[in-house]
Amino acid sequence: MLIGDILLAQNLVTPEDIKIALHRQKENGGRLGDNLVALGALTQDQLDRAIYEAPRAPKTIEETGIPQSNLLRILFKLMYVNSLETASELSGAIKLPIGVVNRLIQEAGDRKLLESLGNTDQSTFSETRYVITETGRRYALESLEQNQYVGPAPVSLPSYQARINQQKITNERVEQEKIQKSFENLVITEDFVRRLGPGVNAGKSILLYGPPGNGKTTVAEKVAEIFANVIYVPYCFEVDGQIIKVFDPAIHKPKFGSEHERTKNSGLRREEFDGRWVPCERPVVITGGELTLEMLDLSFNPHAKYYEAPLHVKASNGTFIIDDFGRQLVSPEDLLNRWIVPLESRIDYLKLHTGKSFSLPFDELVIFSTNLSPDDLMDPAFLRRIPYKLETVGPSREQYSQIFKMVGSSRGLDITDDILDIVVEELQVNNRFELACYQPKFIVDQIIAACKYQGADPYVSKELVVDALKNLYTTSAKGAGKTAAKAANIDNSKPTVAAL
């Protein structure tokens, strides 16, 4: 990991800044960071802070926090599975500095696990090549029988615990202007934003509730996107000799520049950052009806013999959204009982299949989103542990008009007041449905699809609107909207949120 990667990840410099600094470095020497400061691309304080926040590479085996024997087993699995031969290849695979890898190679040589084949034939520089001996091959196979994890070296549990605490989500202050900008493409009341902002900055749990189709999921996703700080996620960590994978490409988004932006000059001095950590955006995990209680515990693969971290651990220092809360495979009561301690103490306890338990800091913004009544889902004791509760309700006629016209305009359609009157009459008068924020987009999408079928440019007509509305509900559902609204005691004077 180069200092340029870190500075790019934190948006402190641009790829052009790096390019200019590299040119200056060739002429004047020195470190890349110092050249960036000299050029005025960033301040010395910003450079020092970026270097301080990044995990420093271990200089010795002891500093890795992992027993030498465990590192040696990972090294040999990498050599055996990936046919690696040189110290630099092994360093890149195991994500440890050359000095540490050379010490492991020396130990392996002393134990007759590998032998030297001489130097490579590369023109720029030569490296010693190593080959696994028959004894080393048996050692590699025994290591694979122990567990089939093949990848970067793990970090220690204390290191991971300390890192989660160091990069807490509450370290990042989200300003009012930033929240308002995030919601600028939504029809949302100032009252709702004013109450949401403190919850986001507190980093504690938020409950979004109200009838379906009024923007709860959209609000939750917008909140998750607000955060901008870079955090460091380990590929895996080790507890009592057991490997637990954390980094998940489906969840964690690395903050490196693209390959052409990253320096490829092998002569550049690398800053000593620990490659076992990946600089990422704050993660966002969204789970819905598929959530089970088992997904919140360590997942042990009996064949590979290592663990996958649970979803909420992968969401550490980020946002965990439980969408459609109350409709999960796990009962609301069981789910709440599982999280009542972490939400209160901000510590979670996990257990290995060996029976050993350990703790991790529970640092994430948990957002519950539901269209069911909160009083039916949780008891007062748990409601008390969710400090921020925001209700989203259906839009007023004026808000509905604003949403409809904005959605239509974004798709090249002119939504007139006459068309709006047709929609409102068909929904509220003829079928007794309440207005909902999702309806304008649904209707516009239906109109666009109908025009495409006709082979015509997008246009709006009464016939197209009525056909679209017929796909919005079924005959048996007529009147259900009014009944549901009454049952929920919906008051359109309350905050409303609409996604475009």
C-alpha positions as CSV (number, residue, x, y, z in Angstrom):
1,M,0.0,0.0,0.0
2,L,1.5,3.3,-1.1
3,I,1.1,6.7,0.6
4,G,-0.6,7.9,-2.6
5,D,-3.3,5.2,-2.2
6,I,-4.1,6.4,1.3
7,L,-4.2,10.1,0.3
8,L,-6.4,9.4,-2.7
9,A,-8.7,7.2,-0.6
10,Q,-9.2,10.1,1.9
11,N,-9.8,12.6,-1.0
12,L,-6.9,14.7,0.3
13,V,-5.3,14.8,-3.1
14,T,-6.2,14.2,-6.8
15,P,-4.6,11.8,-9.3
16,E,-3.2,14.9,-11.0
17,D,-1.6,16.0,-7.7
18,I,0.1,12.6,-7.4
19,K,1.3,12.7,-11.0
20,I,2.9,16.1,-10.5
21,A,4.5,15.1,-7.1
22,L,5.9,12.0,-8.7
23,H,7.6,14.1,-11.4
24,R,9.0,16.4,-8.6
25,Q,10.2,13.4,-6.7
26,K,12.2,12.1,-9.6
27,E,14.0,15.4,-9.9
28,N,14.5,16.3,-6.2
29,G,14.1,13.0,-4.4
30,G,12.4,12.6,-1.0
31,R,9.2,10.9,-0.1
32,L,6.0,11.3,-2.1
33,G,4.1,12.8,0.9
34,D,6.8,15.5,1.5
35,N,6.7,16.4,-2.2
36,L,2.9,16.8,-2.1
37,V,3.3,19.1,0.9
38,A,6.0,21.1,-0.8
39,L,3.7,21.6,-3.8
40,G,0.9,22.8,-1.6
41,A,-1.4,19.9,-2.5
42,L,-2.1,19.2,1.2
43,T,-0.8,20.4,4.6
44,Q,1.7,18.7,6.8
45,D,-1.0,18.2,9.4
46,Q,-3.2,16.4,6.9
47,L,-0.3,14.2,5.8
48,D,0.6,13.4,9.4
49,R,-3.0,12.6,10.3
50,A,-3.4,10.3,7.3
51,I,-0.2,8.4,8.1
52,Y,-1.2,8.2,11.8
53,E,-4.7,6.8,11.1
54,A,-3.4,4.1,8.7
55,P,-2.3,0.8,10.3
56,R,1.5,0.6,10.4
57,A,3.2,-2.5,9.0
58,P,4.8,-4.9,11.5
59,K,8.6,-4.9,11.4
60,T,8.9,-8.3,13.1
61,I,7.0,-11.5,13.4
62,E,6.1,-10.6,17.0
63,E,4.6,-7.3,15.9
64,T,2.1,-9.1,13.7
65,G,0.3,-10.3,16.8
66,I,0.1,-13.8,15.2
67,P,2.2,-16.8,16.3
68,Q,5.0,-17.6,13.9
69,S,3.7,-21.2,13.4
70,N,0.4,-19.9,12.2
71,L,2.0,-17.5,9.8
72,L,4.3,-20.2,8.5
73,R,1.3,-22.5,7.7
74,I,-0.4,-19.7,5.8
75,L,2.8,-19.0,3.9
76,F,3.1,-22.6,2.8
77,K,-0.5,-22.9,1.8
78,L,0.0,-19.9,-0.4
79,M,3.2,-21.4,-1.9
80,Y,1.5,-24.8,-2.5
81,V,-1.8,-23.6,-3.9
82,N,-0.6,-20.6,-5.9
83,S,2.9,-21.9,-7.0
84,L,4.7,-18.9,-5.5
85,E,8.5,-18.9,-5.6
86,T,9.9,-15.5,-4.5
87,A,9.8,-13.5,-1.4
88,S,8.1,-10.5,-3.2
89,E,5.4,-12.8,-4.5
90,L,4.8,-14.2,-1.0
91,S,4.9,-10.7,0.5
92,G,2.2,-9.6,-1.9
93,A,0.0,-12.6,-1.2
94,I,0.4,-12.8,2.6
95,K,0.3,-8.9,2.8
96,L,3.3,-8.8,5.1
97,P,6.6,-6.8,4.6
98,I,9.5,-8.4,2.9
99,G,11.5,-8.4,6.1
100,V,8.9,-10.5,7.9
101,V,8.5,-12.8,5.0
102,N,12.3,-13.3,4.8
103,R,12.3,-14.3,8.5
104,L,9.6,-16.9,7.8
105,I,11.5,-18.2,4.8
106,Q,14.6,-18.5,7.0
107,E,12.7,-20.4,9.6
108,A,11.3,-22.7,6.8
109,G,14.8,-23.3,5.4
110,D,16.1,-24.2,8.9
111,R,13.3,-26.8,9.1
112,K,14.1,-28.2,5.6
113,L,10.6,-27.2,4.4
114,L,12.0,-25.4,1.3
115,E,15.2,-24.9,-0.6
116,S,16.7,-22.3,-2.8
117,L,16.7,-22.6,-6.6
118,G,18.9,-19.6,-7.3
119,N,18.0,-16.3,-8.8
120,T,15.3,-15.3,-11.3
121,D,16.3,-14.1,-14.7
122,Q,14.5,-10.7,-14.7
123,S,16.4,-7.9,-16.3
124,T,15.7,-5.2,-13.8
125,F,16.5,-7.1,-10.6
126,S,16.9,-10.7,-9.5
127,E,15.3,-12.5,-6.7
128,T,16.0,-15.9,-5.1
129,R,13.5,-18.5,-6.0
130,Y,12.4,-21.1,-3.5
131,V,10.8,-24.5,-4.0
132,I,8.9,-26.6,-1.4
133,T,10.7,-29.8,-0.4
134,E,8.9,-33.1,0.1
135,T,8.8,-32.4,3.8
136,G,7.5,-28.9,3.1
137,R,4.8,-30.4,0.8
138,R,3.6,-32.7,3.6
139,Y,3.6,-29.6,5.9
140,A,1.5,-27.7,3.4
141,L,-1.0,-30.5,3.0
142,E,-1.2,-30.9,6.8
143,S,-1.8,-27.1,7.1
144,L,-4.7,-27.4,4.5
145,E,-6.2,-30.2,6.5
146,Q,-6.1,-27.9,9.5
147,N,-8.0,-25.2,7.6
148,Q,-8.3,-24.3,3.9
149,Y,-7.9,-20.6,4.4
150,V,-5.5,-19.3,1.7
151,G,-5.0,-15.6,1.7
152,P,-3.6,-12.6,3.5
153,A,-2.3,-13.1,7.1
154,P,-4.9,-12.3,9.8
155,V,-4.7,-9.5,12.3
156,S,-5.0,-10.2,16.0
157,L,-8.2,-9.9,17.9
158,P,-6.8,-7.0,20.1
159,S,-5.7,-5.2,17.0
160,Y,-9.2,-5.5,15.4
161,Q,-10.9,-4.4,18.6
162,A,-8.7,-1.4,18.9
163,R,-9.2,-0.5,15.2
164,I,-13.0,-0.6,15.5
165,N,-12.8,1.8,18.5
166,Q,-10.3,4.1,16.7
167,Q,-12.6,4.6,13.7
168,K,-16.0,4.9,15.4
169,I,-18.8,6.2,13.3
170,T,-19.4,9.0,15.8
171,N,-15.9,10.3,15.0
172,E,-17.4,11.7,11.9
173,R,-19.5,14.8,12.4
174,V,-22.2,15.1,9.7
175,E,-23.1,18.7,9.2
176,Q,-26.6,20.0,8.7
177,E,-25.8,21.2,5.2
178,K,-24.5,17.8,4.2
179,I,-27.7,16.1,5.3
180,Q,-29.9,18.6,3.5
181,K,-27.8,18.1,0.3
182,S,-28.2,14.4,0.6
183,F,-32.0,14.7,0.6
184,E,-32.3,17.5,-2.0
185,N,-33.8,15.1,-4.6
186,L,-36.5,14.0,-2.1
187,V,-39.7,15.8,-1.1
188,I,-39.1,15.9,2.6
189,T,-40.2,18.2,5.4
190,E,-37.7,20.4,7.3
191,D,-39.1,18.9,10.5
192,F,-38.1,15.4,9.5
193,V,-34.6,16.4,8.5
194,R,-34.2,18.4,11.8
195,R,-35.1,15.3,13.8
196,L,-33.1,12.9,11.7
197,G,-29.8,14.9,11.8
198,P,-29.1,14.3,15.6
199,G,-29.8,10.6,15.2
200,V,-27.3,10.3,12.4
201,N,-24.6,12.1,14.4
202,A,-25.3,10.1,17.6
203,G,-24.5,6.9,15.8
204,K,-27.2,5.1,17.7
205,S,-30.3,3.2,16.5
206,I,-33.1,4.8,14.5
207,L,-36.6,3.5,13.9
208,L,-38.4,4.5,10.7
209,Y,-42.0,3.5,10.7
210,G,-45.2,4.2,8.8
211,P,-47.4,2.8,5.9
212,P,-45.6,1.2,3.0
213,G,-44.4,3.1,0.0
214,N,-43.5,6.4,1.6
215,G,-39.7,6.4,1.5
216,K,-38.5,4.6,4.6
217,T,-36.0,2.4,2.7
218,T,-34.9,5.4,0.6
219,V,-34.2,7.5,3.7
220,A,-32.2,4.7,5.3
221,E,-30.1,4.3,2.2
222,K,-29.6,8.0,2.0
223,V,-28.4,8.2,5.6
224,A,-25.9,5.4,5.0
225,E,-24.4,7.3,2.0
226,I,-23.8,10.5,4.0
227,F,-20.7,9.3,5.7
228,A,-17.4,9.9,4.0
229,N,-14.5,8.9,6.2
230,V,-12.1,6.1,5.2
231,I,-12.0,3.1,7.5
232,Y,-9.7,0.1,7.5
233,V,-11.1,-3.4,7.3
234,P,-9.0,-6.5,7.9
235,Y,-9.1,-9.4,5.4
236,C,-9.5,-11.6,8.5
237,F,-8.6,-11.8,12.1
238,E,-7.6,-14.7,14.4
239,V,-9.0,-15.8,17.7
240,D,-7.5,-18.8,19.5
241,G,-5.9,-20.0,16.3
242,Q,-9.2,-19.8,14.4
243,I,-9.5,-17.7,11.2
244,I,-12.5,-15.4,10.8
245,K,-12.9,-13.7,7.4
246,V,-14.2,-10.1,7.5
247,F,-13.5,-8.4,4.2
248,D,-16.4,-9.0,1.8
249,P,-16.2,-7.5,-1.7
250,A,-20.0,-7.5,-1.9
251,I,-20.1,-5.2,1.2
252,H,-16.8,-3.4,1.5
253,K,-15.8,-0.9,-1.2
254,P,-12.0,-0.3,-1.3
255,K,-11.0,3.4,-1.6
256,F,-8.0,2.8,-3.9
257,G,-7.7,4.8,-7.1
258,S,-8.0,2.9,-10.3
259,E,-5.0,1.0,-11.6
260,H,-3.9,3.7,-14.0
261,E,-4.1,6.2,-11.2
262,R,-1.9,4.1,-8.9
263,T,1.9,4.3,-9.2
264,K,3.5,1.3,-10.8
265,N,7.1,2.6,-10.4
266,S,8.8,-0.2,-8.4
267,G,11.6,2.2,-7.5
268,L,9.3,4.3,-5.3
269,R,9.7,3.9,-1.6
270,R,6.6,2.3,-0.1
271,E,5.4,3.8,3.2
272,E,5.1,1.2,5.8
273,F,1.4,0.6,5.9
274,D,-0.1,-2.8,7.0
275,G,-1.4,-4.5,3.8
276,R,-3.6,-6.8,5.9
277,W,-6.0,-3.8,6.2
278,V,-8.0,-2.5,3.3
279,P,-9.0,1.2,3.2
280,C,-12.7,1.3,2.5
281,E,-15.8,3.4,2.6
282,R,-17.9,3.0,5.6
283,P,-19.9,-0.2,4.9
284,V,-23.6,-0.5,4.4
285,V,-25.4,-3.7,5.0
286,I,-29.1,-4.0,4.0
287,T,-31.1,-7.1,5.0
288,G,-34.8,-7.8,4.7
289,G,-37.1,-10.8,5.1
290,E,-34.2,-13.2,4.6
291,L,-32.6,-12.4,7.9
292,T,-32.3,-15.2,10.4
293,L,-30.8,-15.4,13.9
294,E,-28.0,-17.6,12.6
295,M,-26.8,-14.8,10.3
296,L,-25.9,-12.8,13.4
297,D,-23.5,-15.4,14.6
298,L,-20.2,-16.7,13.4
299,S,-20.6,-19.0,10.4
300,F,-18.3,-22.0,10.6
301,N,-17.6,-23.9,7.4
302,P,-17.0,-27.5,8.5
303,H,-15.2,-28.4,5.2
304,A,-13.0,-25.3,4.9
305,K,-12.6,-25.1,8.7
306,Y,-12.6,-21.4,9.1
307,Y,-15.3,-18.8,9.9
308,E,-17.2,-16.1,8.0
309,A,-18.0,-13.0,10.1
310,P,-21.7,-12.3,10.7
311,L,-23.4,-9.5,8.8
312,H,-23.3,-7.0,11.6
313,V,-19.6,-7.5,12.2
314,K,-19.0,-6.8,8.5
315,A,-21.0,-3.6,9.0
316,S,-18.7,-2.4,11.9
317,N,-18.1,1.3,11.7
318,G,-20.9,1.6,9.1
319,T,-24.6,1.3,8.8
320,F,-26.8,-1.8,9.3
321,I,-30.3,-1.5,7.8
322,I,-33.0,-4.0,8.8
323,D,-35.6,-3.4,6.1
324,D,-39.3,-4.6,6.5
325,F,-38.6,-5.2,10.2
326,G,-41.1,-7.7,11.5
327,R,-41.3,-9.7,8.4
328,Q,-38.0,-11.6,8.9
329,L,-37.7,-15.4,9.1
330,V,-36.6,-14.7,12.7
331,S,-39.3,-13.4,15.0
332,P,-39.0,-9.8,16.1
333,E,-38.8,-10.8,19.7
334,D,-35.9,-13.2,19.1
335,L,-34.0,-10.6,17.0
336,L,-34.5,-7.9,19.6
337,N,-33.4,-10.2,22.4
338,R,-30.2,-11.0,20.4
339,W,-29.4,-7.3,20.1
340,I,-30.7,-5.8,23.3
341,V,-27.2,-6.1,25.0
342,P,-25.1,-4.8,22.0
343,L,-27.4,-1.8,21.5
344,E,-27.2,-0.9,25.2
345,S,-23.5,-1.7,26.0
346,R,-22.1,-1.3,22.5
347,I,-20.3,-4.6,22.9
348,D,-21.2,-7.9,21.2
349,Y,-20.2,-11.4,22.2
350,L,-19.5,-14.2,19.8
351,K,-18.7,-17.8,20.3
352,L,-16.4,-20.2,18.4
353,H,-17.5,-23.8,17.8
354,T,-14.8,-24.8,20.3
355,G,-16.8,-23.0,23.0
356,K,-14.5,-20.0,23.4
357,S,-16.2,-16.6,23.5
358,F,-14.8,-13.2,22.7
359,S,-16.1,-9.7,22.4
360,L,-16.1,-7.1,19.7
361,P,-17.1,-3.4,19.9
362,F,-20.6,-2.9,18.5
363,D,-20.1,0.2,16.5
364,E,-22.6,0.9,13.7
365,L,-25.7,2.9,13.0
366,V,-28.6,0.5,13.2
367,I,-31.7,1.5,11.3
368,F,-35.0,-0.4,11.7
369,S,-37.5,0.2,8.9
370,T,-41.0,-1.2,9.2
371,N,-44.6,-0.6,8.0
372,L,-46.0,-2.4,11.0
373,S,-47.0,-0.8,14.3
374,P,-43.9,-0.5,16.5
375,D,-46.0,-1.2,19.6
376,D,-46.9,-4.6,18.1
377,L,-43.2,-5.4,17.3
378,M,-41.4,-4.6,20.5
379,D,-42.1,-4.0,24.1
380,P,-41.5,-0.6,25.9
381,A,-38.1,-1.8,27.2
382,F,-36.7,-2.2,23.7
383,L,-38.4,0.9,22.3
384,R,-36.5,2.8,25.0
385,R,-33.3,1.5,23.6
386,I,-34.0,3.0,20.2
387,P,-33.5,6.7,20.9
388,Y,-34.7,8.1,17.6
389,K,-38.1,7.2,16.2
390,L,-39.4,8.9,13.0
391,E,-42.7,8.3,11.3
392,T,-43.2,8.6,7.5
393,V,-46.7,9.0,6.3
394,G,-48.5,9.6,3.0
395,P,-48.1,12.9,1.2
396,S,-50.5,15.8,1.2
397,R,-52.2,16.7,-2.1
398,E,-49.7,19.5,-2.6
399,Q,-46.7,17.2,-1.9
400,Y,-48.2,14.5,-4.2
401,S,-48.4,17.0,-7.0
402,Q,-44.8,18.1,-6.4
403,I,-43.5,14.5,-6.5
404,F,-45.6,13.6,-9.6
405,K,-44.3,16.6,-11.6
406,M,-40.7,16.1,-10.5
407,V,-40.8,12.4,-11.5
408,G,-42.6,13.1,-14.7
409,S,-40.1,15.9,-15.6
410,S,-37.1,13.5,-15.0
411,R,-38.6,11.2,-17.6
412,G,-39.6,13.8,-20.1
413,L,-43.3,13.9,-19.3
414,D,-45.4,16.9,-18.6
415,I,-47.8,16.1,-15.7
416,T,-50.6,18.7,-15.8
417,D,-53.1,19.5,-13.1
418,D,-55.8,17.7,-15.2
419,I,-53.8,14.5,-15.2
420,L,-53.2,14.9,-11.5
421,D,-56.9,15.3,-10.9
422,I,-57.6,12.1,-12.7
423,V,-55.1,10.2,-10.6
424,V,-56.4,11.6,-7.3
425,E,-60.0,11.0,-8.2
426,E,-59.3,7.4,-9.4
427,L,-57.3,6.6,-6.2
428,Q,-59.2,8.4,-3.4
429,V,-62.7,8.9,-4.7
430,N,-63.4,5.8,-6.9
431,N,-61.2,3.3,-5.0
432,R,-60.7,4.8,-1.6
433,F,-56.9,4.5,-1.7
434,E,-54.6,6.8,0.2
435,L,-52.0,8.7,-1.7
436,A,-48.5,7.3,-1.3
437,C,-45.1,8.6,-2.3
438,Y,-44.2,5.5,-4.5
439,Q,-47.3,5.9,-6.7
440,P,-46.0,8.7,-9.1
441,K,-42.9,6.7,-10.1
442,F,-45.0,3.6,-10.5
443,I,-47.5,5.4,-12.8
444,V,-44.8,7.1,-14.8
445,D,-42.9,3.8,-15.3
446,Q,-46.1,2.2,-16.5
447,I,-46.7,5.1,-19.0
448,I,-43.2,4.9,-20.4
449,A,-43.6,1.1,-20.9
450,A,-46.9,1.5,-22.7
451,C,-45.4,4.2,-25.0
452,K,-42.5,1.9,-25.8
453,Y,-45.0,-0.9,-26.6
454,Q,-46.8,1.4,-29.0
455,G,-43.6,2.5,-30.6
456,A,-44.4,6.1,-29.7
457,D,-42.4,8.9,-27.9
458,P,-43.4,9.2,-24.3
459,Y,-46.6,11.1,-23.8
460,V,-49.4,11.3,-21.2
461,S,-53.1,10.6,-21.7
462,K,-56.0,9.8,-19.6
463,E,-56.2,6.3,-21.1
464,L,-52.5,5.6,-20.2
465,V,-52.9,6.9,-16.7
466,V,-56.1,4.8,-16.0
467,D,-54.3,1.7,-17.4
468,A,-51.4,2.4,-15.1
469,L,-53.6,2.7,-12.1
470,K,-55.2,-0.6,-12.9
471,N,-51.8,-2.2,-12.4
472,L,-51.4,-0.4,-9.1
473,Y,-54.0,-2.5,-7.3
474,T,-56.3,-5.4,-7.7
475,T,-60.1,-5.4,-7.6
476,S,-60.2,-7.2,-4.2
477,A,-57.9,-4.5,-2.8
478,K,-60.3,-1.6,-3.4
479,G,-61.0,0.2,-0.2
480,A,-58.2,-1.5,1.6
481,G,-56.1,1.6,1.5
482,K,-58.7,3.7,3.4
483,T,-59.2,0.9,5.9
484,A,-55.5,0.6,6.5
485,A,-55.0,4.3,6.8
486,K,-57.7,4.5,9.5
487,A,-56.3,1.5,11.3
488,A,-52.9,3.2,11.4
489,N,-54.3,6.5,12.5
490,I,-52.5,8.3,9.7
491,D,-52.3,12.0,10.0
492,N,-51.1,13.8,6.9
493,S,-49.9,16.7,9.0
494,K,-47.0,14.5,10.1
495,P,-43.6,14.4,8.3
496,T,-43.7,12.8,4.9
497,V,-40.8,11.5,2.8
498,A,-40.9,10.8,-0.9
499,A,-38.3,9.1,-3.1
500,L,-38.0,10.2,-6.7
